[in-house]
Amino acid sequence: MQFRFSKPLTPYSLPLIPSRGSSLLDVIFGTALFLIVFLGIFGALRLSFALVESAKLKTGGLALASERVEYLRSLNYDEVGTVGGIPSGTLEQEETVSLNDVSYTRRTFIQYVDDAEDGSGGSDENGVSTDYKVAKVTVSWPFRESTRSLSLITNIIPTGIESIVGGGTLRVTVQNAQGVAVPSAQVSVVNNATTPAISLSTFTNTAGEVTFSGAPAASGYQITVSKTGYSSAQTYSVGGGNPNPSPGHLTVGEGQTTSSSLSIDVLGSIAITTHEVGTTTPIGNVAFSIRGDKTIGTDAEEDPVYKYTENSTTGASGERTLSSLEWDNYTITIDDTATSYDIAGICVPQPLSLLAGETETVDISLTENVAHSLLVDVKNTAGDVLSGASVRLYRGAYDTSSTSSSCGQSFFGDGLSQGTVAIGNPYSADVSLSGYQIQTLSNVEVDGVSRLSVVLGSL
C-alpha cells in the first residue's frame, strides 16, 4: 500500500480589524437622547394625570352647580332668594361643600331682571322693573397651585303675570380716573336697617354697572367697590369725625331709581428720600406727614375730612416707599420742631400729582432747623422751574442773595427773624434771570417755616 502525503498546509491568518471604543461625546449624546425621551414620556404621563384629575374635579363641581340649579327651579317663585340678598330668601349666598374628599365653594347669586322686551327703567310699559329672576351658581375648587371654577346661569320666570314686588332700583356704576367703565369690579351692598338685613356682593358687567331691582325702600345702603390691584371707593356713614359725609350712604325710594357712581383705578406709589442739603448723604428716621387732596366730607367746623392722611418715617437709609396709593394730589410736610430739620429743597411741585399706576420719587434736601426760614420757588409763566435765578431777600440790616438750584429753589434760614404784614417789618425780595423780567416783591412774610412762589415773565 502506498501512501501519498499532501503538501503541508500553509498557515493563514485573518487580518485584524481594529475595534474602536465609545468616546465621551458618544456617551453624552446617548445620555442626552435618553433623557429627552424619558422626560418626554414622563411629561406626557404627568399631563395625563393632571388632565384626569382636572376632569374629575370639574365633574364634581358641575354636579354641585347642577344640583343647586335644579333645587332653585323646584322652588316657588317667591321663595327664590338668598340670605341677605335682593331678593331675600333662605339659601346661603356662599357655602363650603365636601365631595369626594374635595372642598368646593358654592356661591349663589340671585337678582331681579328688568326685561328690555317691555321697556326698562322709566320706559317700562307696565311699570314693573322686576320682570323675572336670574340665578348664577358658581362653584370653585383648588387645583394644584391655582383655583378653578365654573358657573351655571338660569332664569326663574314667575307663574302667570309679572307683578310689582315693591321697593325701588339701586344702580351702581364703577369707573376709572378717566371716567372709563371698570368691568369685573366687586360691588358690596350692606343695609342693616332693612328686614331682613341686606349683605351681598356681585361684580360689574362690561359697562361697569350692576343693578339691584326690587331693593327695599330704605335709607342707609352702604356701597363699597373694589378690584384687585385697584384703589377702593365707598359711601360713608355719619360720625363724630365726619358729620357731613360725601358720598353718604344711599336711600332707595319706593318705585324710584337711585344711582351712584364711584371711581377706582390702578394703585400707584411714592418713594421718598431725605438727605443733607448740597450732598447725597442720607438722613435717616425722619418723621413726615403725607395727605391727599380728596375729601370724604366735612367736620362740624366745615373743615374738609381727607380720605388719605398718614404719618410715617424714612428708614435708617433715609428712604421710604408708600405703596397702594390711589391717584390724587399729595402734600408732604416735615415737622421742623419735632425733627429739628427744615426743608431746604424739594424738586417736585407741592402738591405732587400722582397718576393711576405711576411711581413718583420725592427727593427732599434737609438742613438744621432754625426759628424762621423761607423757601423760594422760581418758575416761568408755564410753570417750569427756573434754575440759576438770582434771589435777593432784604430788610434793614439783613440783605442776603442766593441762586436758585436745579429745582428752581432758594433757601434762606440763618439770620432770619419774624416779619409779617400784621405785626410789621416784612421782607422784600428781588428775583432776576437773564431773558426774564425782574420781579420785585414787597411784604414778603416770614413766620416759622414759610414758602414763597415767584413767577417770572419772559422779556
Secondary structure as GFF3:
##gff-version 3
##sequence-region A 1 459
A	DSSP	alpha_helix	24	74	.	.	.	ID=ss1
A	DSSP	three_ten_helix	77	79	.	.	.	ID=ss2
A	DSSP	beta_strand	94	99	.	.	.	ID=ss3
A	DSSP	beta_strand	102	113	.	.	.	ID=ss4
A	DSSP	three_ten_helix	116	118	.	.	.	ID=ss5
A	DSSP	three_ten_helix	121	123	.	.	.	ID=ss6
A	DSSP	beta_strand	132	143	.	.	.	ID=ss7
A	DSSP	beta_strand	146	156	.	.	.	ID=ss8
A	DSSP	beta_strand	168	175	.	.	.	ID=ss9
A	DSSP	beta_strand	186	191	.	.	.	ID=ss10
A	DSSP	beta_strand	198	203	.	.	.	ID=ss11
A	DSSP	beta_strand	209	215	.	.	.	ID=ss12
A	DSSP	beta_strand	218	226	.	.	.	ID=ss13
A	DSSP	beta_strand	233	234	.	.	.	ID=ss14
A	DSSP	beta_strand	244	245	.	.	.	ID=ss15
A	DSSP	beta_strand	250	252	.	.	.	ID=ss16
A	DSSP	beta_strand	257	263	.	.	.	ID=ss17
A	DSSP	beta_strand	268	276	.	.	.	ID=ss18
A	DSSP	beta_strand	287	292	.	.	.	ID=ss19
A	DSSP	beta_strand	295	298	.	.	.	ID=ss20
A	DSSP	beta_strand	304	306	.	.	.	ID=ss21
A	DSSP	beta_strand	309	313	.	.	.	ID=ss22
A	DSSP	beta_strand	319	325	.	.	.	ID=ss23
A	DSSP	beta_strand	328	333	.	.	.	ID=ss24
A	DSSP	alpha_helix	336	339	.	.	.	ID=ss25
A	DSSP	beta_strand	341	346	.	.	.	ID=ss26
A	DSSP	beta_strand	352	354	.	.	.	ID=ss27
A	DSSP	beta_strand	359	368	.	.	.	ID=ss28
A	DSSP	beta_strand	373	380	.	.	.	ID=ss29
A	DSSP	beta_strand	390	395	.	.	.	ID=ss30
A	DSSP	beta_strand	398	403	.	.	.	ID=ss31
A	DSSP	beta_strand	409	412	.	.	.	ID=ss32
A	DSSP	beta_strand	427	432	.	.	.	ID=ss33
A	DSSP	beta_strand	439	444	.	.	.	ID=ss34
A	DSSP	beta_strand	449	456	.	.	.	ID=ss35
###
